[in-house]
Amino acid sequence: MSNIPTPHINAPEGAFARTVLMPGDPLRAKFIAENFLEDAQLVNNVRGVHGYTGQYKGKRVSVMASGMGMPSIGIYSYELFNFYGVDNIIRIGSAGAMTDKLKLRDVVAAMSTYTDSNYGAQFGYRGTLAPCCSYALLRGAVEAAARLGYNLVPGPIASHDGFYSQGDYNSTPILQKLGVLCVEMEAYALYLNAAAAGKNALALLTISDSLVTGESLPAEERQTTFTHMMEIALEIA
């Protein structure tokens, strides 16, 4: 019995390309499909999570949203890796800078990710998991950024379960001392799912706000102006 369609993706077998770009925001997925892909076809819209497949410079590429948080990207990346035959998922999302070396709209490539989440407990390892990106995708992103003339900053990031801090504990100073570049909410789960499936993952993150300066960009700009990150991802798709 086929697992396709899945409970969360109503696309036929073969609907997705080998590489899927995965923004959190469905409107960012729509923006990429309309502005970068040729002959883009909507292949999934369950719960409004837009998924498209089209062509970029002669390559077949897909883009589909993940929603917010590790449980959400955990579901979609698992189904794409394990049921739809996807080999590479490149998360293209936003992040909050933890260092004054990063400015708004800078792009980070997440080499590894720390977390406060319990997502990794399901994998059965009685220790601390330390998921890393795919070296091949990272190398491709660094080379693509250089060709395009874009500054790409590789380094460690943090993936947190909570967006709002509701207690007295503040992990930011600790992570800053460890050299963590920025914080977001999805990459840890994506990297673990890729490792478990024997597939490849990379998170490319545009700085949308700063925990250092308090600056931030509005939601509309996050949807439509983070094009450097999108172009780097498309070049290595």
MDAnalysis code that builds the backbone (N, CA, C; Angstrom):
import MDAnalysis as mda
import numpy as np

u = mda.Universe.empty(711, n_residues=237, atom_resindex=np.repeat(np.arange(237), 3), trajectory=True)
u.add_TopologyAttr("name", ["N", "CA", "C"] * 237)
u.add_TopologyAttr("resid", np.arange(1, 238))
u.add_TopologyAttr("resname", ["MET", "SER", "ASN", "ILE", "PRO", "THR", "PRO", "HIS", "ILE", "ASN", "ALA", "PRO", "GLU", "GLY", "ALA", "PHE", "ALA", "ARG", "THR", "VAL", "LEU", "MET", "PRO", "GLY", "ASP", "PRO", "LEU", "ARG", "ALA", "LYS", "PHE", "ILE", "ALA", "GLU", "ASN", "PHE", "LEU", "GLU", "ASP", "ALA", "GLN", "LEU", "VAL", "ASN", "ASN", "VAL", "ARG", "GLY", "VAL", "HIS", "GLY", "TYR", "THR", "GLY", "GLN", "TYR", "LYS", "GLY", "LYS", "ARG", "VAL", "SER", "VAL", "MET", "ALA", "SER", "GLY", "MET", "GLY", "MET", "PRO", "SER", "ILE", "GLY", "ILE", "TYR", "SER", "TYR", "GLU", "LEU", "PHE", "ASN", "PHE", "TYR", "GLY", "VAL", "ASP", "ASN", "ILE", "ILE", "ARG", "ILE", "GLY", "SER", "ALA", "GLY", "ALA", "MET", "THR", "ASP", "LYS", "LEU", "LYS", "LEU", "ARG", "ASP", "VAL", "VAL", "ALA", "ALA", "MET", "SER", "THR", "TYR", "THR", "ASP", "SER", "ASN", "TYR", "GLY", "ALA", "GLN", "PHE", "GLY", "TYR", "ARG", "GLY", "THR", "LEU", "ALA", "PRO", "CYS", "CYS", "SER", "TYR", "ALA", "LEU", "LEU", "ARG", "GLY", "ALA", "VAL", "GLU", "ALA", "ALA", "ALA", "ARG", "LEU", "GLY", "TYR", "ASN", "LEU", "VAL", "PRO", "GLY", "PRO", "ILE", "ALA", "SER", "HIS", "ASP", "GLY", "PHE", "TYR", "SER", "GLN", "GLY", "ASP", "TYR", "ASN", "SER", "THR", "PRO", "ILE", "LEU", "GLN", "LYS", "LEU", "GLY", "VAL", "LEU", "CYS", "VAL", "GLU", "MET", "GLU", "ALA", "TYR", "ALA", "LEU", "TYR", "LEU", "ASN", "ALA", "ALA", "ALA", "ALA", "GLY", "LYS", "ASN", "ALA", "LEU", "ALA", "LEU", "LEU", "THR", "ILE", "SER", "ASP", "SER", "LEU", "VAL", "THR", "GLY", "GLU", "SER", "LEU", "PRO", "ALA", "GLU", "GLU", "ARG", "GLN", "THR", "THR", "PHE", "THR", "HIS", "MET", "MET", "GLU", "ILE", "ALA", "LEU", "GLU", "ILE", "ALA"])
u.atoms.positions = np.array([
    [0.843, -1.199, 0.000],
    [0.000, 0.000, 0.000],
    [0.881, 1.253, 0.000],
    [0.613, 2.173, -0.908],
    [1.423, 3.372, -1.023],
    [1.144, 4.345, 0.109],
    [2.197, 5.042, 0.542],
    [2.048, 6.090, 1.548],
    [1.709, 7.443, 0.925],
    [1.509, 7.452, -0.382],
    [1.226, 8.688, -1.110],
    [-0.227, 8.679, -1.577],
    [-0.982, 9.762, -1.377],
    [-0.613, 10.988, -0.681],
    [-0.495, 10.761, 0.826],
    [0.236, 11.637, 1.473],
    [0.421, 11.547, 2.912],
    [-0.688, 12.332, 3.618],
    [-0.749, 12.271, 4.946],
    [-1.762, 13.064, 5.638],
    [-1.606, 14.571, 5.462],
    [-0.411, 15.031, 5.057],
    [-0.153, 16.470, 5.015],
    [0.238, 16.974, 3.633],
    [0.471, 16.063, 2.687],
    [0.868, 16.454, 1.337],
    [-0.002, 15.690, 0.342],
    [-0.844, 16.407, -0.372],
    [-1.771, 15.777, -1.309],
    [-1.237, 15.908, -2.734],
    [-0.032, 15.359, -2.948],
    [0.601, 15.413, -4.267],
    [0.822, 13.995, -4.767],
    [0.755, 13.781, -6.067],
    [0.997, 12.446, -6.609],
    [2.475, 12.087, -6.578],
    [2.773, 10.823, -6.759],
    [4.159, 10.365, -6.819],
    [4.886, 11.068, -7.961],
    [6.117, 11.499, -7.699],
    [6.906, 12.185, -8.707],
    [6.623, 13.667, -8.827],
    [5.757, 14.203, -7.958],
    [5.384, 15.617, -8.066],
    [6.501, 16.553, -7.646],
    [7.403, 16.056, -6.783],
    [8.471, 16.914, -6.269],
    [9.796, 16.602, -6.948],
    [10.591, 17.634, -7.122],
    [11.935, 17.475, -7.676],
    [12.858, 16.853, -6.632],
    [14.063, 16.510, -7.062],
    [15.063, 15.936, -6.151],
    [15.410, 16.901, -5.030],
    [15.371, 18.200, -5.325],
    [15.694, 19.226, -4.338],
    [14.480, 20.097, -4.081],
    [14.190, 20.326, -2.796],
    [13.068, 21.175, -2.390],
    [13.601, 22.343, -1.560],
    [13.277, 23.558, -1.970],
    [13.531, 24.726, -1.140],
    [12.375, 24.852, -0.154],
    [12.684, 25.123, 1.103],
    [11.643, 25.098, 2.126],
    [11.676, 26.349, 2.998],
    [10.929, 27.385, 2.610],
    [10.726, 28.520, 3.504],
    [9.683, 28.156, 4.551],
    [9.659, 28.900, 5.638],
    [8.614, 28.659, 6.619],
    [7.276, 29.188, 6.142],
    [7.280, 30.334, 5.503],
    [6.080, 31.069, 5.121],
    [5.527, 30.585, 3.783],
    [4.250, 30.146, 3.717],
    [3.660, 29.760, 2.431],
    [3.687, 30.886, 1.394],
    [3.582, 32.140, 1.849],
    [3.621, 33.253, 0.896],
    [5.011, 33.446, 0.307],
    [6.052, 33.078, 1.055],
    [7.405, 33.129, 0.499],
    [7.581, 32.033, -0.557],
    [6.977, 30.860, -0.326],
    [7.016, 29.799, -1.337],
    [6.329, 30.262, -2.616],
    [5.193, 30.917, -2.469],
    [4.457, 31.444, -3.621],
    [5.283, 32.502, -4.342],
    [5.938, 33.372, -3.587],
    [6.776, 34.419, -4.182],
    [7.898, 33.808, -5.015],
    [8.560, 32.792, -4.492],
    [9.656, 32.155, -5.215],
    [9.145, 31.502, -6.496],
    [8.037, 30.784, -6.391],
    [7.485, 30.106, -7.569],
    [7.126, 31.105, -8.659],
    [6.544, 32.238, -8.272],
    [6.088, 33.219, -9.254],
    [7.215, 34.064, -9.836],
    [8.297, 34.242, -9.085],
    [9.345, 35.165, -9.512],
    [10.631, 34.498, -9.997],
    [10.823, 33.223, -9.665],
    [12.079, 32.558, -10.032],
    [11.892, 31.294, -10.876],
    [10.756, 30.631, -10.772],
    [10.557, 29.368, -11.479],
    [9.768, 29.568, -12.763],
    [10.125, 28.797, -13.771],
    [9.357, 28.762, -15.014],
    [8.403, 27.578, -14.979],
    [7.217, 27.779, -15.541],
    [6.202, 26.718, -15.631],
    [5.912, 26.103, -14.262],
    [5.859, 26.929, -13.231],
    [5.604, 26.421, -11.879],
    [4.174, 25.915, -11.757],
    [4.047, 24.721, -11.202],
    [2.743, 24.107, -10.997],
    [2.516, 23.896, -9.510],
    [1.318, 24.242, -9.035],
    [0.954, 24.003, -7.642],
    [0.708, 22.509, -7.461],
    [1.507, 21.856, -6.609],
    [1.380, 20.416, -6.409],
    [0.840, 20.063, -5.026],
    [0.825, 21.028, -4.111],
    [0.256, 20.795, -2.789],
    [-0.317, 22.086, -2.230],
    [-1.493, 21.961, -1.585],
    [-2.064, 23.118, -0.904],
    [-2.856, 22.685, 0.325],
    [-2.534, 21.521, 0.865],
    [-3.197, 21.065, 2.084],
    [-2.907, 22.057, 3.203],
    [-3.916, 22.515, 3.913],
    [-3.805, 23.478, 5.006],
    [-3.163, 24.794, 4.564],
    [-3.234, 25.073, 3.272],
    [-2.654, 26.314, 2.770],
    [-1.147, 26.313, 2.691],
    [-0.529, 25.124, 2.800],
    [0.931, 25.013, 2.701],
    [1.286, 24.828, 1.229],
    [1.608, 25.939, 0.584],
    [1.832, 25.920, -0.862],
    [3.092, 25.137, -1.221],
    [2.952, 24.232, -2.182],
    [4.093, 23.523, -2.753],
    [4.044, 23.612, -4.263],
    [5.170, 23.955, -4.875],
    [5.236, 24.146, -6.325],
    [6.431, 23.379, -6.889],
    [6.304, 22.976, -8.153],
    [7.433, 22.409, -8.884],
    [7.522, 23.107, -10.238],
    [8.737, 23.521, -10.590],
    [8.945, 24.189, -11.866],
    [10.382, 24.043, -12.324],
    [10.824, 24.953, -13.166],
    [12.169, 24.910, -13.727],
    [12.939, 26.177, -13.340],
    [14.224, 25.988, -12.996],
    [15.118, 27.120, -12.764],
    [16.396, 26.867, -13.550],
    [16.633, 27.670, -14.583],
    [17.804, 27.527, -15.455],
    [17.934, 26.096, -15.969],
    [16.807, 25.539, -16.351],
    [16.799, 24.198, -16.928],
    [16.782, 23.063, -15.925],
    [16.797, 23.375, -14.641],
    [16.765, 22.345, -13.599],
    [15.364, 22.272, -13.001],
    [14.928, 21.061, -12.720],
    [13.632, 20.876, -12.057],
    [13.810, 21.128, -10.563],
    [13.031, 22.034, -10.019],
    [13.160, 22.450, -8.621],
    [11.773, 22.562, -8.005],
    [11.671, 22.217, -6.726],
    [10.422, 22.393, -5.992],
    [10.627, 23.373, -4.844],
    [9.543, 23.978, -4.427],
    [9.557, 24.839, -3.249],
    [8.258, 24.595, -2.491],
    [8.370, 24.374, -1.192],
    [7.185, 24.163, -0.368],
    [7.417, 24.694, 1.030],
    [6.416, 25.286, 1.614],
    [6.532, 25.848, 2.951],
    [6.613, 24.752, 4.010],
    [7.168, 25.127, 5.159],
    [7.267, 24.184, 6.279],
    [6.394, 24.564, 7.458],
    [5.873, 25.794, 7.463],
    [5.233, 26.288, 8.666],
    [6.282, 26.652, 9.708],
    [5.815, 27.000, 10.912],
    [6.733, 27.452, 11.968],
    [6.979, 26.366, 13.002],
    [8.234, 26.223, 13.407],
    [8.592, 25.340, 14.497],
    [9.039, 23.961, 14.065],
    [9.730, 23.282, 14.965],
    [10.286, 21.967, 14.667],
    [9.236, 20.884, 14.426],
    [8.133, 20.844, 15.180],
    [7.121, 19.823, 14.864],
    [6.595, 19.944, 13.438],
    [6.424, 21.181, 12.957],
    [5.881, 21.384, 11.623],
    [6.867, 20.987, 10.530],
    [8.096, 21.527, 10.587],
    [9.078, 21.139, 9.565],
    [9.452, 19.671, 9.709],
    [9.341, 19.146, 10.924],
    [9.606, 17.728, 11.132],
    [8.657, 16.852, 10.333],
    [7.382, 17.216, 10.301],
    [6.385, 16.457, 9.538],
    [6.660, 16.547, 8.043],
    [6.779, 17.777, 7.536],
    [6.908, 17.945, 6.082],
    [8.229, 17.386, 5.551],
    [9.315, 17.612, 6.250],
    [10.591, 17.083, 5.759],
    [10.617, 15.564, 5.835],
    [10.015, 14.979, 6.869],
    [9.962, 13.518, 6.965],
    [9.205, 12.923, 5.777],
    [8.057, 13.489, 5.463],
    [7.249, 12.943, 4.366],
    [7.944, 13.131, 3.013],
    [8.601, 14.275, 2.830],
    [9.314, 14.492, 1.567],
    [10.503, 13.537, 1.429],
    [11.297, 13.386, 2.473],
    [12.464, 12.503, 2.428],
    [12.066, 11.036, 2.279],
    [11.083, 10.610, 3.042],
    [10.806, 9.182, 3.164],
    [9.718, 8.652, 2.233],
    [8.827, 9.511, 1.747],
    [7.741, 9.050, 0.892],
    [7.806, 9.595, -0.532],
    [8.344, 10.799, -0.708],
    [8.345, 11.420, -2.023],
    [9.704, 11.370, -2.714],
    [10.682, 10.700, -2.118],
    [11.968, 10.511, -2.782],
    [12.817, 11.746, -2.906],
    [12.554, 12.761, -2.092],
    [13.367, 13.979, -2.124],
    [14.731, 13.700, -1.493],
    [15.793, 14.157, -2.123],
    [17.156, 13.931, -1.632],
    [17.726, 15.116, -0.866],
    [17.314, 16.333, -1.233],
    [17.887, 17.539, -0.635],
    [16.778, 18.503, -0.231],
    [16.842, 18.992, 1.002],
    [15.955, 20.071, 1.418],
    [16.816, 21.234, 1.896],
    [16.581, 22.389, 1.297],
    [17.301, 23.604, 1.670],
    [16.305, 24.545, 2.344],
    [16.434, 24.678, 3.644],
    [15.577, 25.622, 4.353],
    [16.034, 27.038, 4.029],
    [15.100, 27.898, 3.669],
    [15.401, 29.304, 3.417],
    [14.478, 30.115, 4.320],
    [15.037, 30.569, 5.431],
    [14.208, 31.200, 6.439],
    [14.834, 32.453, 7.013],
    [14.171, 32.964, 8.023],
    [14.661, 34.158, 8.714],
    [15.214, 33.771, 10.073],
    [16.036, 34.644, 10.638],
    [16.672, 34.363, 11.925],
    [16.991, 35.662, 12.637],
    [17.170, 35.551, 13.949],
    [17.555, 36.697, 14.756],
    [19.036, 36.664, 15.065],
    [19.741, 37.729, 14.756],
    [21.188, 37.777, 14.970],
    [21.517, 37.774, 16.458],
    [22.582, 37.037, 16.818],
    [23.077, 37.015, 18.184],
    [24.438, 37.684, 18.313],
    [24.907, 38.286, 17.238],
    [26.201, 38.950, 17.234],
    [26.096, 40.265, 16.484],
    [26.875, 41.257, 16.917],
    [26.859, 42.538, 16.227],
    [27.629, 42.498, 14.910],
    [28.231, 41.341, 14.611],
    [28.921, 41.173, 13.339],
    [27.939, 40.936, 12.190],
    [26.682, 40.605, 12.539],
    [25.660, 40.381, 11.529],
    [24.701, 41.563, 11.493],
    [24.372, 41.997, 10.267],
    [23.442, 43.094, 10.072],
    [22.150, 42.555, 9.454],
    [21.112, 43.372, 9.480],
    [19.865, 42.983, 8.828],
    [20.111, 42.657, 7.361],
    [19.516, 41.562, 6.910],
    [19.589, 41.021, 5.549],
    [20.877, 40.252, 5.260],
    [21.807, 40.152, 6.200],
    [22.943, 39.250, 6.005],
    [22.434, 37.808, 5.916],
    [23.185, 36.965, 5.216],
    [22.777, 35.572, 5.031],
    [23.750, 34.641, 5.752],
    [23.210, 33.727, 6.543],
    [23.991, 32.758, 7.309],
    [23.744, 31.357, 6.753],
    [24.790, 30.561, 6.657],
    [24.673, 29.132, 6.340],
    [24.909, 28.357, 7.628],
    [23.919, 27.621, 8.063],
    [23.982, 26.927, 9.352],
    [24.794, 25.639, 9.232],
    [26.034, 25.677, 9.732],
    [26.880, 24.488, 9.704],
    [26.387, 23.436, 10.693],
    [25.977, 23.892, 11.880],
    [25.460, 23.007, 12.917],
    [24.445, 23.790, 13.726],
    [23.665, 23.083, 14.540],
    [22.636, 23.779, 15.290],
    [22.511, 23.249, 16.709],
    [22.516, 24.181, 17.665],
    [22.231, 23.867, 19.066],
    [20.725, 23.954, 19.271],
    [20.225, 23.425, 20.376],
    [18.782, 23.510, 20.602],
    [18.441, 23.379, 22.073],
    [17.257, 23.878, 22.412],
    [16.667, 23.619, 23.716],
    [15.482, 22.657, 23.579],
    [15.322, 22.086, 22.383],
    [14.179, 21.211, 22.095],
    [14.451, 19.772, 22.502],
    [13.373, 19.042, 22.741],
    [13.458, 17.601, 23.006],
    [13.183, 16.787, 21.747],
    [13.211, 17.422, 20.584],
    [12.882, 16.738, 19.331],
    [13.776, 15.518, 19.104],
    [15.044, 15.630, 19.480],
    [15.987, 14.549, 19.215],
    [15.780, 13.304, 20.056],
    [14.958, 13.373, 21.119],
    [14.778, 12.216, 21.997],
    [14.186, 11.021, 21.269],
    [13.392, 11.264, 20.229],
    [12.731, 10.183, 19.503],
    [13.705, 9.280, 18.749],
    [14.944, 9.743, 18.548],
    [15.903, 8.967, 17.775],
    [16.627, 7.926, 18.616],
    [16.429, 7.939, 19.926],
    [16.881, 6.856, 20.779],
    [18.293, 6.934, 21.298],
    [18.996, 8.020, 21.021],
    [20.370, 8.142, 21.496],
    [20.384, 8.718, 22.899],
    [21.047, 8.046, 23.821],
    [21.089, 8.499, 25.211],
    [22.261, 9.450, 25.433],
    [22.198, 10.537, 24.789],
    [23.245, 11.552, 24.865],
    [22.763, 12.800, 24.157],
    [23.683, 13.647, 23.764],
    [23.333, 14.896, 23.097],
    [23.617, 14.783, 21.606],
    [22.585, 14.940, 20.802],
    [22.750, 14.897, 19.359],
    [23.244, 16.248, 18.857],
    [24.124, 16.214, 17.878],
    [24.708, 17.449, 17.341],
    [24.602, 17.431, 15.819],
    [23.403, 17.704, 15.272],
    [23.223, 17.592, 13.821],
    [23.943, 18.694, 13.052],
    [24.484, 18.301, 11.912],
    [25.196, 19.223, 11.031],
    [24.536, 19.221, 9.661],
    [24.842, 20.220, 8.880],
    [24.334, 20.301, 7.516],
    [25.079, 19.329, 6.614],
    [24.608, 19.225, 5.387],
    [25.315, 18.485, 4.341],
    [26.516, 19.307, 3.880],
    [27.700, 18.706, 3.932],
    [28.896, 19.430, 3.493],
    [28.812, 19.770, 2.009],
    [28.261, 18.866, 1.202],
    [28.163, 19.117, -0.237],
    [27.283, 20.332, -0.513],
    [26.157, 20.430, 0.186],
    [25.289, 21.591, -0.012],
    [25.944, 22.862, 0.519],
    [26.630, 22.756, 1.661],
    [27.310, 23.922, 2.218],
    [28.381, 24.426, 1.267],
    [29.196, 23.520, 0.764],
    [30.250, 23.916, -0.173],
    [29.646, 24.555, -1.422],
    [28.568, 23.959, -1.926],
    [27.901, 24.530, -3.091],
    [27.363, 25.915, -2.822],
    [26.816, 26.127, -1.613],
    [26.271, 27.442, -1.264],
    [27.368, 28.484, -1.169],
    [28.492, 28.124, -0.557],
    [29.612, 29.058, -0.440],
    [30.128, 29.445, -1.831],
    [30.257, 28.467, -2.707],
    [30.742, 28.737, -4.059],
    [29.739, 29.565, -4.854],
    [28.453, 29.258, -4.703],
    [27.420, 30.008, -5.422],
    [27.371, 31.456, -4.952],
    [27.487, 31.665, -3.640],
    [27.471, 33.018, -3.102],
    [28.646, 33.828, -3.647],
    [29.798, 33.193, -3.748],
    [30.972, 33.881, -4.277],
    [30.761, 34.275, -5.736],
    [30.178, 33.373, -6.530],
    [29.910, 33.688, -7.936],
    [28.929, 34.839, -8.074],
    [27.929, 34.861, -7.201],
    [26.894, 35.894, -7.260],
    [27.343, 37.210, -6.637],
    [28.455, 37.176, -5.912],
    [28.937, 38.380, -5.252],
    [28.212, 38.686, -3.953],
    [27.631, 37.654, -3.321],
    [26.905, 37.822, -2.067],
    [27.750, 37.332, -0.903],
    [27.643, 38.008, 0.216],
    [28.363, 37.604, 1.422],
    [27.567, 36.531, 2.157],
    [28.174, 35.371, 2.373],
    [27.534, 34.264, 3.083],
    [28.391, 33.930, 4.294],
    [27.780, 33.882, 5.467],
    [28.516, 33.659, 6.708],
    [28.187, 32.265, 7.253],
    [29.104, 31.287, 7.157],
    [28.863, 29.968, 7.721],
    [29.178, 29.946, 9.218],
    [28.458, 29.126, 9.962],
    [28.739, 29.002, 11.381],
    [27.603, 28.322, 12.124],
    [27.745, 28.177, 13.447],
    [26.714, 27.507, 14.244],
    [25.525, 28.427, 14.518],
    [24.352, 27.809, 14.604],
    [23.136, 28.553, 14.949],
    [22.446, 27.838, 16.102],
    [21.343, 28.408, 16.564],
    [20.514, 27.765, 17.578],
    [19.085, 27.658, 17.065],
    [18.444, 26.534, 17.352],
    [17.032, 26.328, 17.020],
    [16.256, 26.192, 18.323],
    [15.331, 27.093, 18.557],
    [14.579, 27.099, 19.802],
    [13.114, 26.732, 19.582],
    [12.519, 26.111, 20.591],
    [11.096, 25.794, 20.531],
    [10.223, 27.023, 20.747],
    [10.655, 27.926, 21.615],
    [9.831, 29.076, 21.950],
    [10.298, 30.343, 21.262],
    [9.340, 31.136, 20.799],
    [9.672, 32.435, 20.207],
    [9.725, 33.512, 21.286],
    [8.790, 33.425, 22.217],
    [8.751, 34.397, 23.316],
    [9.323, 33.763, 24.584],
    [10.171, 34.487, 25.266],
    [10.732, 34.021, 26.530],
    [9.771, 34.380, 27.654],
    [9.305, 33.367, 28.416],
    [8.300, 33.607, 29.439],
    [8.806, 33.303, 30.845],
    [10.096, 33.142, 30.992],
    [10.671, 32.902, 32.303],
    [11.883, 33.782, 32.531],
    [12.567, 33.524, 33.613],
    [13.749, 34.325, 33.946],
    [15.006, 33.855, 33.224],
    [14.991, 32.596, 32.753],
    [16.197, 32.053, 32.116],
    [16.409, 32.675, 30.740],
    [17.615, 33.111, 30.482],
    [17.966, 33.714, 29.197],
    [19.215, 33.034, 28.664],
    [19.051, 32.256, 27.602],
    [20.183, 31.502, 27.044],
    [21.052, 32.331, 26.116],
    [20.591, 33.519, 25.746],
    [21.322, 34.306, 24.745],
    [22.773, 34.589, 25.130],
    [23.072, 35.058, 26.344],
    [24.478, 35.320, 26.683],
    [25.357, 34.070, 26.622],
    [24.792, 32.918, 26.995],
    [25.553, 31.671, 26.941],
    [25.884, 31.315, 25.503],
    [24.888, 31.387, 24.630],
    [25.095, 31.042, 23.227],
    [26.029, 32.039, 22.542],
    [25.942, 33.297, 22.921],
    [26.844, 34.293, 22.345],
    [28.303, 33.985, 22.685],
    [28.564, 33.548, 23.917],
    [29.928, 33.185, 24.310],
    [30.443, 31.982, 23.537],
    [29.523, 31.121, 23.076],
    [29.899, 29.936, 22.306],
    [30.012, 30.224, 20.810],
    [29.801, 31.467, 20.423],
    [29.967, 31.835, 19.021],
    [28.779, 31.558, 18.135],
    [27.601, 31.349, 18.736],
    [26.399, 31.107, 17.933],
    [26.024, 32.385, 17.198],
    [25.749, 32.257, 15.903],
    [25.515, 33.429, 15.065],
    [24.100, 33.972, 15.174],
    [23.116, 33.066, 15.213],
    [21.729, 33.512, 15.160],
    [20.810, 32.416, 15.681],
    [19.548, 32.773, 15.852],
    [18.565, 31.825, 16.383],
    [17.348, 31.769, 15.468],
    [16.817, 30.563, 15.291],
    [15.591, 30.341, 14.517],
    [14.845, 29.169, 15.149],
    [13.924, 28.520, 14.430],
    [13.047, 27.554, 15.086],
    [12.882, 26.222, 14.350],
    [13.672, 25.952, 13.309],
    [13.388, 24.763, 12.498],
    [14.575, 23.867, 12.147],
    [15.766, 24.407, 12.007],
    [16.877, 23.676, 11.385],
    [17.252, 22.396, 12.122],
    [17.167, 22.388, 13.445],
    [17.555, 21.206, 14.227],
    [16.755, 19.983, 13.791],
    [15.452, 20.133, 13.682],
    [14.604, 19.004, 13.273],
    [14.894, 18.593, 11.840],
    [15.094, 19.565, 10.965],
    [15.395, 19.250, 9.569],
    [16.680, 18.462, 9.455],
    [17.726, 18.877, 10.164],
    [19.013, 18.208, 10.066],
    [18.942, 16.781, 10.627],
    [18.207, 16.587, 11.704],
    [18.072, 15.234, 12.254],
    [17.272, 14.336, 11.315],
    [16.199, 14.844, 10.735],
    [15.428, 14.036, 9.793],
    [16.256, 13.658, 8.579],
    [17.070, 14.587, 8.097],
    [17.935, 14.286, 6.958],
    [18.946, 13.210, 7.314],
    [19.561, 13.322, 8.492],
    [20.542, 12.320, 8.922],
    [19.909, 10.941, 9.036],
    [18.727, 10.875, 9.629],
    [18.059, 9.585, 9.829],
    [17.647, 8.948, 8.506],
    [17.340, 9.769, 7.509],
    [16.908, 9.263, 6.208],
    [18.065, 9.063, 5.244],
    [19.285, 9.446, 5.644],
    [20.423, 9.367, 4.740],
    [20.332, 10.378, 3.614],
    [19.727, 11.517, 3.890],
    [19.543, 12.557, 2.879],
    [20.350, 13.808, 3.253],
    [20.143, 14.896, 2.532],
    [20.944, 16.109, 2.697],
    [20.080, 17.303, 3.073],
    [20.613, 18.151, 3.950],
    [19.883, 19.347, 4.357],
    [20.848, 20.491, 4.594],
    [20.349, 21.694, 4.368],
    [21.092, 22.914, 4.649],
    [20.089, 24.007, 4.972],
    [20.409, 24.829, 5.963],
    [19.588, 26.001, 6.269],
    [20.345, 27.261, 5.876],
    [19.741, 28.049, 5.003],
    [20.234, 29.374, 4.648],
    [19.276, 30.378, 5.279],
    [19.817, 31.262, 6.105],
    [18.982, 32.117, 6.937],
    [19.325, 33.585, 6.728],
    [18.316, 34.381, 6.456],
    [18.503, 35.824, 6.336],
    [18.170, 36.487, 7.673],
    [19.031, 37.376, 8.099],
    [18.817, 38.056, 9.378],
    [17.675, 39.060, 9.231],
    [16.599, 38.793, 9.974],
    [15.411, 39.650, 9.915],
    [15.299, 40.564, 11.127],
    [16.023, 40.229, 12.199],
    [16.011, 41.057, 13.401],
    [17.285, 40.768, 14.185],
    [17.547, 41.598, 15.164],
    [18.780, 41.460, 15.935],
    [18.477, 41.471, 17.423],
    [18.975, 40.442, 18.123],
    [18.862, 40.407, 19.579],
    [19.867, 41.349, 20.230],
    [20.795, 41.867, 19.429],
    [21.823, 42.768, 19.942],
    [21.363, 44.218, 19.867],
    [20.847, 44.620, 18.697],
    [20.483, 46.016, 18.492],
    [18.996, 46.291, 18.647],
    [18.164, 45.233, 18.574],
    [16.720, 45.420, 18.643],
    [16.072, 45.786, 17.323],
    [16.857, 45.881, 16.249],
    [16.296, 46.182, 14.930],
    [15.489, 45.003, 14.414],
    [14.507, 45.285, 13.529],
    [13.735, 44.210, 12.910],
    [13.126, 44.698, 11.609],
    [12.781, 43.736, 10.746],
    [12.140, 44.036, 9.476],
    [10.669, 43.624, 9.530],
    [9.782, 44.341, 8.841],
    [8.362, 43.980, 8.831],
    [8.103, 42.696, 8.065],
    [6.936, 42.098, 8.314],
    [6.594, 40.801, 7.732],
    [6.619, 40.811, 6.214],
    [6.124, 41.885, 5.586],
    [6.077, 41.926, 4.125],
    [7.468, 41.870, 3.518],
    [8.420, 42.568, 4.130],
    [9.791, 42.526, 3.620],
    [10.406, 41.145, 3.794],
    [10.032, 40.436, 4.857],
    [10.544, 39.076, 5.044],
    [10.041, 38.147, 3.948],
    [8.853, 38.416, 3.423],
    [8.277, 37.577, 2.370],
    [8.920, 37.818, 1.019],
    [9.289, 39.069, 0.730],
    [9.592, 39.430, -0.654],
    [10.965, 40.018, -0.920],
    [11.766, 40.297, 0.122],
    [13.039, 40.971, -0.141],
    [14.268, 40.127, 0.189],
    [14.075, 38.892, 0.629],
    [15.231, 38.059, 0.998],
    [15.715, 37.281, -0.217],
    [15.951, 37.978, -1.318],
    [16.218, 37.304, -2.584],
    [17.627, 36.732, -2.682],
    [18.615, 37.281, -1.980],
    [19.965, 36.729, -2.051],
    [19.968, 35.279, -1.568],
    [19.316, 35.032, -0.446],
    [19.197, 33.675, 0.090],
    [18.506, 32.745, -0.907],
    [17.452, 33.240, -1.526],
    [16.709, 32.426, -2.488],
    [17.573, 32.070, -3.687],
    [18.318, 33.050, -4.203],
    [19.149, 32.810, -5.377],
    [20.266, 31.821, -5.077],
    [20.891, 31.928, -3.906],
    [21.945, 30.975, -3.542],
    [21.376, 29.553, -3.513],
    [20.198, 29.417, -2.890],
    [19.585, 28.089, -2.798],
    [19.243, 27.546, -4.178],
    [18.708, 28.377, -5.037],
    [18.333, 27.931, -6.379],
    [19.554, 27.517, -7.195],
    [20.674, 28.197, -6.993],
    [21.891, 27.877, -7.737],
    [22.416, 26.484, -7.400],
    [22.156, 25.985, -6.187],
    [22.684, 24.668, -5.803],
    [21.610, 23.589, -5.821],
    [20.406, 23.947, -6.250],
    [19.300, 22.976, -6.267],
    [19.569, 21.865, -7.284],
])
